[in-house]
Amino acid sequence: MTICNPNQASGRTQWRKAAFALGFAGAMLAIAAPALAQTQQRPNNAIFALRDTETEELLRSYEIPLARAAGMDVNAVRVFVMGDLSINAFATQPQDIFIFAGMLLDVKTPNELIGVMAHETGHLSGGHLTRSIDAMDKASVPMLLSMVVGLAVMMAGGGPLGTAIMGMGQSIAQYQFNAFSRIQESAADQIGFKLLTATRQSPMGMYNTFVRFAQEQARSAYKIQPFAVSHPVGQERVSALQDLVDNSSYREVPDPPQSVYALQMIQAKLGGFILPPDETLKRYPLSNTSSAARYARTMAYMKKPDLQRALAEINSLIAEEPNNPYFHEVLGQIHVMMARPALGIPAYQKAVSLKPQAPQLRSALAVAQLAMDDPKLAAAALGNLKVALLTEEEDPFAWYQVAKAYHLMQNPAMADLATAESNYNSGNLPQAFIFASRARSKLPQGSTDWQRANDIIGAAHGAMPQQR
C-alpha cells in the first residue's frame, strides 16, 4: 500500500477530473466527516491517492457486476481509493469511481459498500456529470446578470444595494444547481437499486447507509434547509427507497462469508496504514488474534517503525496463508522501508509469482531490485517495470524507475527518454520537453524510441503555453 500525490499517480487525466469534481461540489455521495477524520492532519488539506492491489481488486470485484448490468464497458471502469478519512465517494467521466478511505472504514458489511458503488454507477450510467456541467452553465446565467446589474447600481452610487443584488444572484444560482443535483441524486439511488436487483444483491446495504446518513443529519446542531443542499435531505432519501426495499426479492440475501472476510482484511490493512499507530493498536489490541487484527497491527508496527513486531505479525499470517500474495507483498514492503531491500526482493518475487499480472507488485519488486544499485539486477527490474507499464503506461513513478534502471545499465539516451515520460505524465511539460530533446539527440534517427521522443516534444511544446 502506497501514498500517491494526484500529480504522481497513474493516469494524469482521472486525477484532474477528480479535482474538478471536488472543486464544483461534484462529490455524488457525501456526509459530514465523523470524528475519525480528525485523527489525520495533512498539509493544506491535500487529497492524496492510495494504491493497493488488494484493495483495488476487491473494489473492482464489487463494481464489475454492477457495471455490466448497467451496460457499461467493464474493461474501462476504474475504481480508486482516496486517502482521506471523510465518508465520501464520487464518480467522474468516463467511468471512474473514487472511494474515500473514510467510507471504506465506515461501512459495516460488503453489501453497504456495494450499495455505495451501485449509487455511483447510477451516476455514470445516467450521464449525470455531463448534465451537471450543463446545469452549472444554466445556473450561472442569473449570477452573471446580477453581477452586471449590481455593478451598474454600484457605479451609480448605490454600493450596498449593488452588493445585495450580486449576492442575490449567487444565491439563486446555487439554489438552482442544488435543486438539479438533488434530482440527480435521487435518480442515482433509483438506478442503483435497479442494478442491485439485476445482480441479485440485497438493497439493504444501500438503505442502511442512507439511514445512518439521515441519523447523522438529525443529530446536526443546525437545521438543514432542503433548498440549501445538493443531496436529498436524509429522511426524504430513506422514504423514497423504503417501498422498493420492502418489496425486494433479494432483501434478505446475505453477504458470502469470504466477502465479509475480504472486506475485514482490507479495513484492517487500510486502518493500520492510514491511522496513527497508537489508534490502530487500541482498535486491534494484542488480545485480538484474528487475521484482521494481526494485519492491522502489522501495518501499525511498520509505521512506528517496529521491525521485529511487524515481521512477527505478518509471518504469522503467511504461515496460515502461504499463497496469499498480499502478505508476501507487505513482508517485502517492511524490509524495503527498513532499508533492507536484499531481504525484500525474495518476498516481492513470491508475491509476483503468485500474481504475475499485478502491475503494482511488479513495480514494487523493481524498486527493491534497483535499491541494490546493482547493474545485474537492473535488467530484471526493467523487465518488471515494462510489464507494469503495459497496464499503467501513465504512471510517472514507474517511468522514473525505468530511468534509474537505464542509468544503471549505462544507457543515457533511454534514461533521458524515460525521464521525459515521467515528467510528461506528471504534468511537468517543460522538463519533459528538455529530456525528450536530449534523448532525441542521442537515439538512432527514425527508430521507435526516437519517434517517441519526437511525440513528447511535440505534445509538450504544444501544451506549454496553455500551462503558463
Secondary structure by P-SEA (a helix, b strand, c coil): cccccccccccaaaaaaaaaaaaacccccccccccccccccccccbbbbbbbaaaaaaaaaacaaaaaaaccccccbbbbbbccccccccccccbbbbbcaaaaaccccaaaaaaaaaaaaaaaaaaaaaaaaaaaaaaaaaaaaaaaaaaaaaaacaaaaaaaaaaaaaaaaaaaaaaaaaaaaaaaaaaaaaaaaaacccaaaaaaaaaaaaaaaaaccccccccccccccaaaaaaaaaaaaaacccccccccaaaaaaaaaaaaaaaaacccaaaaaaacccccccaaaaaaaaaaaaaaccaaaaaaaaaaaaaaccccaaaaaaaaaaaaaaccaaaaaaaaaaaaaaccccaaaaaaaaaaaaaaccccaaaaaaaaaaaaaacccccaaaaaaaaaaaaaaccaaaaaaaaaaaaaaacaaaaaaaaaaaaaaccccccaaaaaaaaaaaaaaaaccccc
